[in-house]
Amino acid sequence: MVTLALLPALTLAGCASITNGTGTTDAGGTGTGGPSGSNSANRATPTDAAGLFAFMKSGVQSLTSAHLAMTIQAAGGTITAAGDEKIADGKLAAMDLTEAIPEFGSLHIVLIGDTTYMQLPTKYNTSGKPWQLVSADSTNPVIQQMAKSLASIQSSASMDRFTAFARAAKSVTSKGTDQIDGASAAHYAIVVDIAKLPDSTSGKDTLIQAGITTLPVDLWLDAQGRPVKLTEKLTAGGQSVSTVVTLTKYDAPVTITAPPADQVSTD
């Protein structure tokens, strides 16, 4: 039910080593392909782990906004989500997201700082008002469930997670470049070591308990080191979950406002 718990798909794109056809360079590599190199072409496509790590960090740390689109296929159904987010110092500051969930309906979530509002499908709305404040004290069981995931949602949607998880990668392989949304993007295949993720990572314990130790992720970065696409496929217990995330419209003007107070239930 709590589909936003799937947002950690955005965060599992780190790197600690990269294979570039001549061997593997670990995170302590001293190649000159990263942002610290003097060649501007190399700055756009780093070829060592340390350079790629720094490249990603420099790409996301000054972002102010982004548009997110996500498709998740699981158990024969497809969940879609799209919306805008405001970013400050690499962290999620505000988000306006709509999700379409099979056999459940449409969710509209507005998050501003530490406050989150949700618009539920009519059959799950017991308040009589179009919006509900997400709180663990809510009398609505769906809202109660969402409240339990708020911290992980905020953390997972933050851009700085790309760098926070960098050292959790078991390997990173350069796959050349592809055209993403009409622009050239560097493609990397990443294997994330689940055990090396911080203990605060949403879903980490669940993955380990399911016997999942690594997670393959494909990541595309633009010329500024910003993620533009991420794909992953996770299989456990004979069930597969495939996720595709795209990020566009970086630094576009975004306005996210709370719904009017008289339209929000706090029950």
BALOBA-1460 file (C-alpha; in Angstrom, 3 decimals):
// residues 267
<rec num="1" residu="m" x="0.000" y="0.000" z="0.000"/>
<rec num="2" residu="v" x="2.747" y="2.420" z="0.870"/>
<rec num="3" residu="t" x="4.099" y="2.726" z="-2.634"/>
<rec num="4" residu="l" x="6.235" y="5.737" z="-1.850"/>
<rec num="5" residu="a" x="8.490" y="3.352" z="0.061"/>
<rec num="6" residu="l" x="9.723" y="2.424" z="-3.420"/>
<rec num="7" residu="l" x="11.396" y="5.811" z="-3.773"/>
<rec num="8" residu="p" x="14.738" y="4.375" z="-2.580"/>
<rec num="9" residu="a" x="15.140" y="3.366" z="-6.220"/>
<rec num="10" residu="l" x="16.360" y="6.942" z="-6.630"/>
<rec num="11" residu="t" x="19.062" y="6.484" z="-4.057"/>
<rec num="12" residu="l" x="20.824" y="3.319" z="-5.083"/>
<rec num="13" residu="a" x="23.066" y="4.882" z="-7.700"/>
<rec num="14" residu="g" x="26.445" y="5.129" z="-6.011"/>
<rec num="15" residu="c" x="29.905" y="4.140" z="-7.101"/>
<rec num="16" residu="a" x="33.101" y="2.921" z="-5.474"/>
<rec num="17" residu="s" x="34.849" y="1.307" z="-8.423"/>
<rec num="18" residu="i" x="34.581" y="1.461" z="-12.178"/>
<rec num="19" residu="t" x="35.779" y="-0.895" z="-14.911"/>
<rec num="20" residu="n" x="36.806" y="0.959" z="-18.046"/>
<rec num="21" residu="g" x="38.092" y="-1.847" z="-20.232"/>
<rec num="22" residu="t" x="41.630" y="-1.864" z="-18.856"/>
<rec num="23" residu="g" x="40.937" y="-3.132" z="-15.352"/>
<rec num="24" residu="t" x="39.186" y="-1.943" z="-12.218"/>
<rec num="25" residu="t" x="40.042" y="1.194" z="-10.299"/>
<rec num="26" residu="d" x="38.850" y="1.241" z="-6.701"/>
<rec num="27" residu="a" x="37.571" y="4.268" z="-4.825"/>
<rec num="28" residu="g" x="41.100" y="5.264" z="-3.998"/>
<rec num="29" residu="g" x="42.023" y="5.555" z="-7.658"/>
<rec num="30" residu="t" x="43.951" y="8.594" z="-8.799"/>
<rec num="31" residu="g" x="42.859" y="8.841" z="-12.425"/>
<rec num="32" residu="t" x="42.661" y="12.247" z="-14.055"/>
<rec num="33" residu="g" x="39.243" y="11.804" z="-15.633"/>
<rec num="34" residu="g" x="37.248" y="13.321" z="-12.760"/>
<rec num="35" residu="p" x="36.244" y="16.900" z="-12.127"/>
<rec num="36" residu="s" x="39.687" y="17.681" z="-10.729"/>
<rec num="37" residu="g" x="41.320" y="16.967" z="-14.084"/>
<rec num="38" residu="s" x="42.282" y="19.781" z="-16.428"/>
<rec num="39" residu="n" x="40.703" y="18.347" z="-19.572"/>
<rec num="40" residu="s" x="37.125" y="19.641" z="-19.945"/>
<rec num="41" residu="a" x="36.087" y="16.615" z="-22.032"/>
<rec num="42" residu="n" x="37.215" y="14.288" z="-19.255"/>
<rec num="43" residu="r" x="35.258" y="16.351" z="-16.729"/>
<rec num="44" residu="a" x="32.059" y="15.408" z="-18.555"/>
<rec num="45" residu="t" x="32.801" y="11.664" z="-18.634"/>
<rec num="46" residu="p" x="35.051" y="10.622" z="-15.734"/>
<rec num="47" residu="t" x="36.686" y="7.218" z="-16.080"/>
<rec num="48" residu="d" x="37.739" y="6.470" z="-12.504"/>
<rec num="49" residu="a" x="35.713" y="5.921" z="-9.352"/>
<rec num="50" residu="a" x="36.969" y="8.919" z="-7.406"/>
<rec num="51" residu="g" x="36.335" y="11.188" z="-10.389"/>
<rec num="52" residu="l" x="32.829" y="9.816" z="-10.905"/>
<rec num="53" residu="f" x="32.012" y="10.233" z="-7.222"/>
<rec num="54" residu="a" x="33.150" y="13.856" z="-7.255"/>
<rec num="55" residu="f" x="31.414" y="14.455" z="-10.581"/>
<rec num="56" residu="m" x="28.053" y="13.301" z="-9.212"/>
<rec num="57" residu="k" x="28.488" y="15.279" z="-6.007"/>
<rec num="58" residu="s" x="29.255" y="18.493" z="-7.849"/>
<rec num="59" residu="g" x="26.332" y="17.855" z="-10.180"/>
<rec num="60" residu="v" x="23.635" y="17.646" z="-7.503"/>
<rec num="61" residu="q" x="24.797" y="19.860" z="-4.660"/>
<rec num="62" residu="s" x="23.583" y="23.161" z="-6.152"/>
<rec num="63" residu="l" x="20.300" y="21.960" z="-7.683"/>
<rec num="64" residu="t" x="17.132" y="23.836" z="-6.787"/>
<rec num="65" residu="s" x="14.423" y="21.738" z="-8.459"/>
<rec num="66" residu="a" x="13.686" y="18.724" z="-10.649"/>
<rec num="67" residu="h" x="10.799" y="16.898" z="-12.310"/>
<rec num="68" residu="l" x="10.433" y="13.221" z="-11.435"/>
<rec num="69" residu="a" x="8.678" y="10.484" z="-13.407"/>
<rec num="70" residu="m" x="8.646" y="6.872" z="-12.260"/>
<rec num="71" residu="t" x="7.204" y="3.595" z="-13.523"/>
<rec num="72" residu="i" x="7.177" y="0.476" z="-11.364"/>
<rec num="73" residu="q" x="6.084" y="-2.909" z="-12.685"/>
<rec num="74" residu="a" x="5.342" y="-5.546" z="-10.070"/>
<rec num="75" residu="a" x="3.011" y="-8.532" z="-9.654"/>
<rec num="76" residu="g" x="1.497" y="-7.967" z="-13.074"/>
<rec num="77" residu="g" x="0.557" y="-4.361" z="-12.329"/>
<rec num="78" residu="t" x="2.084" y="-0.999" z="-13.166"/>
<rec num="79" residu="i" x="2.420" y="1.941" z="-10.785"/>
<rec num="80" residu="t" x="3.194" y="5.351" z="-12.243"/>
<rec num="81" residu="a" x="4.208" y="8.541" z="-10.484"/>
<rec num="82" residu="a" x="5.131" y="12.034" z="-11.590"/>
<rec num="83" residu="g" x="5.709" y="15.377" z="-9.964"/>
<rec num="84" residu="d" x="8.060" y="18.184" z="-9.048"/>
<rec num="85" residu="e" x="10.440" y="18.584" z="-6.166"/>
<rec num="86" residu="k" x="12.316" y="21.524" z="-4.705"/>
<rec num="87" residu="i" x="15.846" y="20.880" z="-3.498"/>
<rec num="88" residu="a" x="18.069" y="22.728" z="-1.030"/>
<rec num="89" residu="d" x="21.671" y="21.689" z="-0.353"/>
<rec num="90" residu="g" x="21.014" y="18.348" z="-2.066"/>
<rec num="91" residu="k" x="18.062" y="17.534" z="0.192"/>
<rec num="92" residu="l" x="14.359" y="17.393" z="-0.511"/>
<rec num="93" residu="a" x="12.690" y="20.635" z="0.605"/>
<rec num="94" residu="a" x="9.245" y="20.209" z="-0.982"/>
<rec num="95" residu="m" x="7.485" y="17.795" z="-3.317"/>
<rec num="96" residu="d" x="4.211" y="17.625" z="-5.247"/>
<rec num="97" residu="l" x="3.681" y="14.079" z="-6.520"/>
<rec num="98" residu="t" x="0.774" y="12.136" z="-8.021"/>
<rec num="99" residu="e" x="0.730" y="8.327" z="-8.114"/>
<rec num="100" residu="a" x="-1.618" y="5.993" z="-9.982"/>
<rec num="101" residu="i" x="-1.931" y="2.602" z="-8.302"/>
<rec num="102" residu="p" x="-3.859" y="-0.362" z="-9.738"/>
<rec num="103" residu="e" x="-6.929" y="-1.359" z="-7.708"/>
<rec num="104" residu="f" x="-6.305" y="1.525" z="-5.328"/>
<rec num="105" residu="g" x="-6.623" y="4.700" z="-7.326"/>
<rec num="106" residu="s" x="-4.741" y="7.980" z="-7.450"/>
<rec num="107" residu="l" x="-2.730" y="9.484" z="-4.607"/>
<rec num="108" residu="h" x="-1.747" y="13.136" z="-4.524"/>
<rec num="109" residu="i" x="1.009" y="13.986" z="-2.056"/>
<rec num="110" residu="v" x="2.268" y="17.449" z="-1.157"/>
<rec num="111" residu="l" x="5.297" y="17.612" z="1.132"/>
<rec num="112" residu="i" x="6.642" y="20.907" z="2.454"/>
<rec num="113" residu="g" x="9.484" y="20.675" z="4.928"/>
<rec num="114" residu="d" x="8.363" y="18.351" z="7.708"/>
<rec num="115" residu="t" x="4.662" y="18.557" z="6.838"/>
<rec num="116" residu="t" x="2.919" y="16.250" z="4.389"/>
<rec num="117" residu="y" x="-0.612" y="16.408" z="2.991"/>
<rec num="118" residu="m" x="-2.348" y="13.636" z="1.080"/>
<rec num="119" residu="q" x="-5.367" y="13.424" z="-1.181"/>
<rec num="120" residu="l" x="-6.744" y="9.875" z="-1.109"/>
<rec num="121" residu="p" x="-9.159" y="8.133" z="-3.485"/>
<rec num="122" residu="t" x="-12.747" y="8.843" z="-2.405"/>
<rec num="123" residu="k" x="-13.358" y="5.347" z="-1.020"/>
<rec num="124" residu="y" x="-10.426" y="5.716" z="1.406"/>
<rec num="125" residu="n" x="-11.222" y="9.273" z="2.468"/>
<rec num="126" residu="t" x="-13.149" y="9.149" z="5.725"/>
<rec num="127" residu="s" x="-12.728" y="12.800" z="6.675"/>
<rec num="128" residu="g" x="-15.140" y="14.620" z="4.381"/>
<rec num="129" residu="k" x="-12.380" y="17.025" z="3.334"/>
<rec num="130" residu="p" x="-10.275" y="16.659" z="0.167"/>
<rec num="131" residu="w" x="-6.918" y="16.670" z="1.963"/>
<rec num="132" residu="q" x="-5.586" y="14.976" z="5.061"/>
<rec num="133" residu="l" x="-2.590" y="15.866" z="7.167"/>
<rec num="134" residu="v" x="-0.278" y="12.859" z="7.316"/>
<rec num="135" residu="s" x="0.172" y="12.011" z="10.967"/>
<rec num="136" residu="a" x="0.779" y="8.887" z="13.022"/>
<rec num="137" residu="d" x="-2.207" y="9.993" z="15.155"/>
<rec num="138" residu="s" x="-4.603" y="9.951" z="12.212"/>
<rec num="139" residu="t" x="-7.763" y="7.863" z="12.554"/>
<rec num="140" residu="n" x="-7.365" y="6.797" z="8.906"/>
<rec num="141" residu="p" x="-5.310" y="3.562" z="8.659"/>
<rec num="142" residu="v" x="-3.910" y="4.486" z="5.235"/>
<rec num="143" residu="i" x="-2.644" y="7.811" z="6.579"/>
<rec num="144" residu="q" x="-1.171" y="6.018" z="9.604"/>
<rec num="145" residu="q" x="0.806" y="3.758" z="7.283"/>
<rec num="146" residu="m" x="2.082" y="6.705" z="5.258"/>
<rec num="147" residu="a" x="3.181" y="8.495" z="8.414"/>
<rec num="148" residu="k" x="5.488" y="5.585" z="9.236"/>
<rec num="149" residu="s" x="7.301" y="6.067" z="5.923"/>
<rec num="150" residu="l" x="7.664" y="9.844" z="5.902"/>
<rec num="151" residu="a" x="11.271" y="9.941" z="7.081"/>
<rec num="152" residu="s" x="12.366" y="7.397" z="4.492"/>
<rec num="153" residu="i" x="10.434" y="9.181" z="1.749"/>
<rec num="154" residu="q" x="12.137" y="12.485" z="2.496"/>
<rec num="155" residu="s" x="15.548" y="10.875" z="2.790"/>
<rec num="156" residu="s" x="15.162" y="8.728" z="-0.311"/>
<rec num="157" residu="a" x="14.017" y="11.554" z="-2.549"/>
<rec num="158" residu="s" x="16.955" y="13.766" z="-1.596"/>
<rec num="159" residu="m" x="19.543" y="14.264" z="-4.300"/>
<rec num="160" residu="d" x="22.444" y="13.935" z="-1.886"/>
<rec num="161" residu="r" x="21.596" y="10.247" z="-1.565"/>
<rec num="162" residu="f" x="23.434" y="9.683" z="-4.834"/>
<rec num="163" residu="t" x="26.669" y="10.648" z="-3.148"/>
<rec num="164" residu="a" x="25.764" y="9.243" z="0.279"/>
<rec num="165" residu="f" x="25.500" y="5.772" z="-1.243"/>
<rec num="166" residu="a" x="28.549" y="6.071" z="-3.483"/>
<rec num="167" residu="r" x="30.782" y="3.916" z="-1.347"/>
<rec num="168" residu="a" x="28.134" y="1.182" z="-1.099"/>
<rec num="169" residu="a" x="28.723" y="0.181" z="-4.715"/>
<rec num="170" residu="k" x="30.497" y="-3.102" z="-5.265"/>
<rec num="171" residu="s" x="31.371" y="-2.211" z="-8.851"/>
<rec num="172" residu="v" x="30.639" y="0.362" z="-11.533"/>
<rec num="173" residu="t" x="31.108" y="-0.322" z="-15.231"/>
<rec num="174" residu="s" x="31.162" y="2.344" z="-17.916"/>
<rec num="175" residu="k" x="28.716" y="1.467" z="-20.718"/>
<rec num="176" residu="g" x="29.449" y="4.387" z="-23.045"/>
<rec num="177" residu="t" x="26.832" y="7.009" z="-23.898"/>
<rec num="178" residu="d" x="23.162" y="6.934" z="-24.874"/>
<rec num="179" residu="q" x="20.606" y="9.479" z="-25.959"/>
<rec num="180" residu="i" x="18.247" y="10.304" z="-23.080"/>
<rec num="181" residu="d" x="15.521" y="12.866" z="-23.713"/>
<rec num="182" residu="g" x="17.369" y="14.082" z="-26.793"/>
<rec num="183" residu="a" x="20.721" y="14.622" z="-25.082"/>
<rec num="184" residu="s" x="23.838" y="12.502" z="-24.680"/>
<rec num="185" residu="a" x="24.157" y="10.822" z="-21.279"/>
<rec num="186" residu="a" x="26.942" y="8.678" z="-19.823"/>
<rec num="187" residu="h" x="25.684" y="5.193" z="-18.968"/>
<rec num="188" residu="y" x="26.992" y="3.253" z="-15.944"/>
<rec num="189" residu="a" x="26.065" y="-0.228" z="-14.725"/>
<rec num="190" residu="i" x="26.327" y="-0.342" z="-10.946"/>
<rec num="191" residu="v" x="26.169" y="-3.216" z="-8.470"/>
<rec num="192" residu="v" x="25.226" y="-1.950" z="-5.011"/>
<rec num="193" residu="d" x="26.388" y="-3.868" z="-1.939"/>
<rec num="194" residu="i" x="23.293" y="-3.791" z="0.287"/>
<rec num="195" residu="a" x="25.299" y="-4.492" z="3.458"/>
<rec num="196" residu="k" x="27.380" y="-1.346" z="2.922"/>
<rec num="197" residu="l" x="24.370" y="0.941" z="2.829"/>
<rec num="198" residu="p" x="23.895" y="3.074" z="5.963"/>
<rec num="199" residu="d" x="21.692" y="1.452" z="8.607"/>
<rec num="200" residu="s" x="19.241" y="4.317" z="8.194"/>
<rec num="201" residu="t" x="18.542" y="3.297" z="4.594"/>
<rec num="202" residu="s" x="14.862" y="2.636" z="4.008"/>
<rec num="203" residu="g" x="14.233" y="-1.018" z="3.163"/>
<rec num="204" residu="k" x="17.777" y="-2.202" z="3.868"/>
<rec num="205" residu="d" x="16.780" y="-4.711" z="6.564"/>
<rec num="206" residu="t" x="13.912" y="-6.013" z="4.427"/>
<rec num="207" residu="l" x="16.255" y="-6.678" z="1.505"/>
<rec num="208" residu="i" x="18.787" y="-8.461" z="3.699"/>
<rec num="209" residu="q" x="16.078" y="-10.580" z="5.340"/>
<rec num="210" residu="a" x="14.914" y="-11.565" z="1.858"/>
<rec num="211" residu="g" x="18.422" y="-12.816" z="1.102"/>
<rec num="212" residu="i" x="19.224" y="-9.981" z="-1.312"/>
<rec num="213" residu="t" x="22.857" y="-8.922" z="-0.938"/>
<rec num="214" residu="t" x="23.400" y="-6.896" z="-4.116"/>
<rec num="215" residu="l" x="21.260" y="-4.717" z="-6.331"/>
<rec num="216" residu="p" x="22.061" y="-4.044" z="-10.010"/>
<rec num="217" residu="v" x="21.314" y="-0.495" z="-11.143"/>
<rec num="218" residu="d" x="21.789" y="1.244" z="-14.475"/>
<rec num="219" residu="l" x="22.387" y="4.977" z="-14.201"/>
<rec num="220" residu="w" x="22.666" y="7.711" z="-16.812"/>
<rec num="221" residu="l" x="24.315" y="11.066" z="-16.023"/>
<rec num="222" residu="d" x="24.219" y="14.231" z="-18.080"/>
<rec num="223" residu="a" x="27.269" y="16.338" z="-18.919"/>
<rec num="224" residu="q" x="27.009" y="18.119" z="-15.571"/>
<rec num="225" residu="g" x="26.970" y="14.944" z="-13.482"/>
<rec num="226" residu="r" x="23.246" y="15.043" z="-12.781"/>
<rec num="227" residu="p" x="21.209" y="11.806" z="-12.899"/>
<rec num="228" residu="v" x="18.756" y="11.763" z="-15.798"/>
<rec num="229" residu="k" x="17.630" y="8.128" z="-15.740"/>
<rec num="230" residu="l" x="17.851" y="5.125" z="-13.465"/>
<rec num="231" residu="t" x="16.632" y="1.564" z="-13.955"/>
<rec num="232" residu="e" x="16.702" y="-1.423" z="-11.644"/>
<rec num="233" residu="k" x="15.223" y="-4.908" z="-11.482"/>
<rec num="234" residu="l" x="14.833" y="-6.734" z="-8.215"/>
<rec num="235" residu="t" x="13.784" y="-10.388" z="-7.908"/>
<rec num="236" residu="a" x="12.865" y="-12.105" z="-4.653"/>
<rec num="237" residu="g" x="10.656" y="-15.062" z="-3.843"/>
<rec num="238" residu="g" x="9.962" y="-15.614" z="-7.524"/>
<rec num="239" residu="q" x="8.568" y="-12.091" z="-7.908"/>
<rec num="240" residu="s" x="10.204" y="-9.322" z="-9.921"/>
<rec num="241" residu="v" x="9.974" y="-5.555" z="-9.512"/>
<rec num="242" residu="s" x="11.249" y="-3.329" z="-12.308"/>
<rec num="243" residu="t" x="11.694" y="0.394" z="-11.769"/>
<rec num="244" residu="v" x="12.423" y="3.172" z="-14.263"/>
<rec num="245" residu="v" x="13.042" y="6.697" z="-12.978"/>
<rec num="246" residu="t" x="13.667" y="9.781" z="-15.099"/>
<rec num="247" residu="l" x="14.687" y="13.223" z="-13.863"/>
<rec num="248" residu="t" x="14.244" y="16.301" z="-16.038"/>
<rec num="249" residu="k" x="13.662" y="20.064" z="-15.910"/>
<rec num="250" residu="y" x="16.476" y="20.726" z="-13.470"/>
<rec num="251" residu="d" x="16.364" y="24.174" z="-11.863"/>
<rec num="252" residu="a" x="13.103" y="25.085" z="-13.603"/>
<rec num="253" residu="p" x="10.835" y="27.462" z="-11.620"/>
<rec num="254" residu="v" x="8.723" y="25.357" z="-9.244"/>
<rec num="255" residu="t" x="6.044" y="26.544" z="-6.826"/>
<rec num="256" residu="i" x="4.709" y="24.090" z="-4.262"/>
<rec num="257" residu="t" x="2.083" y="25.320" z="-1.829"/>
<rec num="258" residu="a" x="0.087" y="23.714" z="0.965"/>
<rec num="259" residu="p" x="-3.636" y="23.166" z="0.377"/>
<rec num="260" residu="p" x="-5.969" y="25.710" z="2.040"/>
<rec num="261" residu="a" x="-6.324" y="25.027" z="5.762"/>
<rec num="262" residu="d" x="-10.119" y="24.708" z="5.560"/>
<rec num="263" residu="q" x="-9.687" y="21.821" z="3.059"/>
<rec num="264" residu="v" x="-7.359" y="19.797" z="5.307"/>
<rec num="265" residu="s" x="-8.507" y="17.253" z="7.872"/>
<rec num="266" residu="t" x="-6.255" y="16.654" z="10.863"/>
<rec num="267" residu="d" x="-8.228" y="13.631" z="12.123"/>
